Amino acid sequence: MSVRNVQGASIEELVQEYEQAAVAYGQALSSANHRAANRAHDRIAGAYRELRSRAAAAQLLPLLRSENENVRSIAAAHALEFAPEQGELVLQELATRPGRIRTRAEYALKAWREGTLKFP
């Protein structure tokens, strides 16, 4: 979704774009496709910035219950900005899992607790 399309998108379309990009990000990381991961990350950040600019970031909270761990972890990390208790709970749960998801959850929690986590 281009910047122009993001700005004209509905809240529901932005949440859908965010979720689809989070899935694509996880797939790209799993296949070590860094270019695709960077493109997906840019899509996630663009959708998140637009939701935040509309005071609608909380519309991402249902994604904390997604079956996809990548969607949950990315939404939880962003939720630390507007719903920290909910985001922290999800990240703590993901930090108990094996693999990359654990590392990402641990780093997000560490940066947030140290006050160095930056949001797009």
NUGU-840321 format. One record per residue (C-alpha): residue in three letters; x negated, y, z. Coordinates in steps of 0.2 Angstrom, whole numbers, plus 5000, padded with zeros to 4 digits. Each point is the difference from the previous one (the first is absolute). Layout:
<dokols>
<dokol mifi="Ala" u="X" v="Y" w="Z"/>
...
</dokols>
This chain:
<dokols>
<dokol mifi="Met" u="5000" v="5000" w="5000"/>
<dokol mifi="Ser" u="4992" v="5017" w="4995"/>
<dokol mifi="Val" u="5000" v="5015" w="5011"/>
<dokol mifi="Arg" u="5014" v="5008" w="4990"/>
<dokol mifi="Asn" u="5010" v="4984" w="5002"/>
<dokol mifi="Val" u="4997" v="4999" w="5019"/>
<dokol mifi="Gln" u="5006" v="5017" w="5003"/>
<dokol mifi="Gly" u="5016" v="4996" w="4990"/>
<dokol mifi="Ala" u="5003" v="4983" w="5008"/>
<dokol mifi="Ser" u="5013" v="4996" w="5013"/>
<dokol mifi="Ile" u="4995" v="4995" w="5017"/>
<dokol mifi="Glu" u="5005" v="4982" w="4996"/>
<dokol mifi="Glu" u="4989" v="5000" w="4984"/>
<dokol mifi="Leu" u="4986" v="5007" w="5010"/>
<dokol mifi="Val" u="5001" v="4986" w="5013"/>
<dokol mifi="Gln" u="5001" v="4987" w="4986"/>
<dokol mifi="Glu" u="4985" v="5008" w="4992"/>
<dokol mifi="Tyr" u="4991" v="4999" w="5016"/>
<dokol mifi="Glu" u="5004" v="4982" w="5003"/>
<dokol mifi="Gln" u="4996" v="4994" w="4982"/>
<dokol mifi="Ala" u="4983" v="5009" w="5001"/>
<dokol mifi="Ala" u="4996" v="4992" w="5017"/>
<dokol mifi="Val" u="5004" v="4983" w="4992"/>
<dokol mifi="Ala" u="4989" v="5005" w="4986"/>
<dokol mifi="Tyr" u="4986" v="5006" w="5011"/>
<dokol mifi="Gly" u="5000" v="4983" w="5010"/>
<dokol mifi="Gln" u="4999" v="4990" w="4984"/>
<dokol mifi="Ala" u="4986" v="5011" w="4993"/>
<dokol mifi="Leu" u="4990" v="4998" w="5016"/>
<dokol mifi="Ser" u="5003" v="4981" w="4999"/>
<dokol mifi="Ser" u="4993" v="4999" w="4983"/>
<dokol mifi="Ala" u="4986" v="5013" w="5003"/>
<dokol mifi="Asn" u="5006" v="5012" w="4987"/>
<dokol mifi="His" u="4995" v="5016" w="5007"/>
<dokol mifi="Arg" u="5006" v="5011" w="4986"/>
<dokol mifi="Ala" u="5018" v="4993" w="5002"/>
<dokol mifi="Ala" u="4998" v="5002" w="5019"/>
<dokol mifi="Asn" u="4996" v="5018" w="4998"/>
<dokol mifi="Arg" u="5014" v="5003" w="4988"/>
<dokol mifi="Ala" u="5012" v="4992" w="5012"/>
<dokol mifi="His" u="4993" v="5009" w="5015"/>
<dokol mifi="Asp" u="5003" v="5017" w="4990"/>
<dokol mifi="Arg" u="5018" v="4994" w="4997"/>
<dokol mifi="Ile" u="5003" v="4997" w="5019"/>
<dokol mifi="Ala" u="4992" v="5016" w="5005"/>
<dokol mifi="Gly" u="5010" v="5010" w="4987"/>
<dokol mifi="Ala" u="5017" v="4992" w="5006"/>
<dokol mifi="Tyr" u="4995" v="5003" w="5018"/>
<dokol mifi="Arg" u="4996" v="5018" w="4998"/>
<dokol mifi="Glu" u="5016" v="5003" w="4991"/>
<dokol mifi="Leu" u="5010" v="4991" w="5013"/>
<dokol mifi="Arg" u="4991" v="5010" w="5014"/>
<dokol mifi="Ser" u="5003" v="5017" w="4990"/>
<dokol mifi="Arg" u="5018" v="4996" w="5001"/>
<dokol mifi="Ala" u="5000" v="4995" w="5018"/>
<dokol mifi="Ala" u="5005" v="4983" w="4995"/>
<dokol mifi="Ala" u="4985" v="4989" w="5005"/>
<dokol mifi="Ala" u="5011" v="4991" w="5013"/>
<dokol mifi="Gln" u="5008" v="4992" w="4985"/>
<dokol mifi="Leu" u="4985" v="4988" w="4999"/>
<dokol mifi="Leu" u="5004" v="4993" w="5017"/>
<dokol mifi="Pro" u="5010" v="4985" w="4992"/>
<dokol mifi="Leu" u="4984" v="4995" w="4991"/>
<dokol mifi="Leu" u="4993" v="4995" w="5017"/>
<dokol mifi="Arg" u="5010" v="4985" w="4999"/>
<dokol mifi="Ser" u="4995" v="4995" w="4982"/>
<dokol mifi="Glu" u="4995" v="4982" w="4997"/>
<dokol mifi="Asn" u="4985" v="5007" w="4991"/>
<dokol mifi="Glu" u="4986" v="5003" w="5012"/>
<dokol mifi="Asn" u="4992" v="5013" w="4989"/>
<dokol mifi="Val" u="5016" v="5010" w="5000"/>
<dokol mifi="Arg" u="5001" v="4998" w="5019"/>
<dokol mifi="Ser" u="4982" v="5005" w="5003"/>
<dokol mifi="Ile" u="5001" v="5016" w="4989"/>
<dokol mifi="Ala" u="5017" v="5006" w="5006"/>
<dokol mifi="Ala" u="4994" v="4997" w="5018"/>
<dokol mifi="Ala" u="4984" v="5010" w="4998"/>
<dokol mifi="His" u="5010" v="5014" w="4993"/>
<dokol mifi="Ala" u="5013" v="4998" w="5014"/>
<dokol mifi="Leu" u="4987" v="5005" w="5012"/>
<dokol mifi="Glu" u="5002" v="5018" w="4995"/>
<dokol mifi="Phe" u="5019" v="5000" w="5003"/>
<dokol mifi="Ala" u="5005" v="4985" w="5010"/>
<dokol mifi="Pro" u="4984" v="4995" w="5009"/>
<dokol mifi="Glu" u="5008" v="4987" w="5011"/>
<dokol mifi="Gln" u="5008" v="4990" w="4986"/>
<dokol mifi="Gly" u="4984" v="5001" w="4989"/>
<dokol mifi="Glu" u="4989" v="4995" w="5014"/>
<dokol mifi="Leu" u="5010" v="4985" w="5004"/>
<dokol mifi="Val" u="5000" v="4994" w="4982"/>
<dokol mifi="Leu" u="4981" v="5003" w="4999"/>
<dokol mifi="Gln" u="4997" v="4991" w="5016"/>
<dokol mifi="Glu" u="5009" v="4985" w="4994"/>
<dokol mifi="Leu" u="4991" v="5000" w="4983"/>
<dokol mifi="Ala" u="4983" v="5001" w="5009"/>
<dokol mifi="Thr" u="5003" v="4983" w="5007"/>
<dokol mifi="Arg" u="5001" v="4992" w="4983"/>
<dokol mifi="Pro" u="4985" v="4993" w="4990"/>
<dokol mifi="Gly" u="4993" v="5008" w="4985"/>
<dokol mifi="Arg" u="4999" v="5017" w="4992"/>
<dokol mifi="Ile" u="5016" v="5006" w="5008"/>
<dokol mifi="Arg" u="4993" v="4998" w="5017"/>
<dokol mifi="Thr" u="4985" v="5011" w="4996"/>
<dokol mifi="Arg" u="5011" v="5014" w="4992"/>
<dokol mifi="Ala" u="5012" v="5000" w="5015"/>
<dokol mifi="Glu" u="4985" v="5001" w="5012"/>
<dokol mifi="Tyr" u="4992" v="5014" w="4991"/>
<dokol mifi="Ala" u="5016" v="5010" w="4999"/>
<dokol mifi="Leu" u="5003" v="4998" w="5019"/>
<dokol mifi="Lys" u="4982" v="5004" w="5004"/>
<dokol mifi="Ala" u="5000" v="5016" w="4989"/>
<dokol mifi="Trp" u="5017" v="5005" w="5007"/>
<dokol mifi="Arg" u="4995" v="4998" w="5018"/>
<dokol mifi="Glu" u="4984" v="5010" w="4997"/>
<dokol mifi="Gly" u="5010" v="5014" w="4991"/>
<dokol mifi="Thr" u="4991" v="4997" w="4984"/>
<dokol mifi="Leu" u="5014" v="4992" w="4989"/>
<dokol mifi="Lys" u="5004" v="5012" w="4986"/>
<dokol mifi="Phe" u="5016" v="5000" w="4991"/>
<dokol mifi="Pro" u="5002" v="5004" w="4981"/>
</dokols>
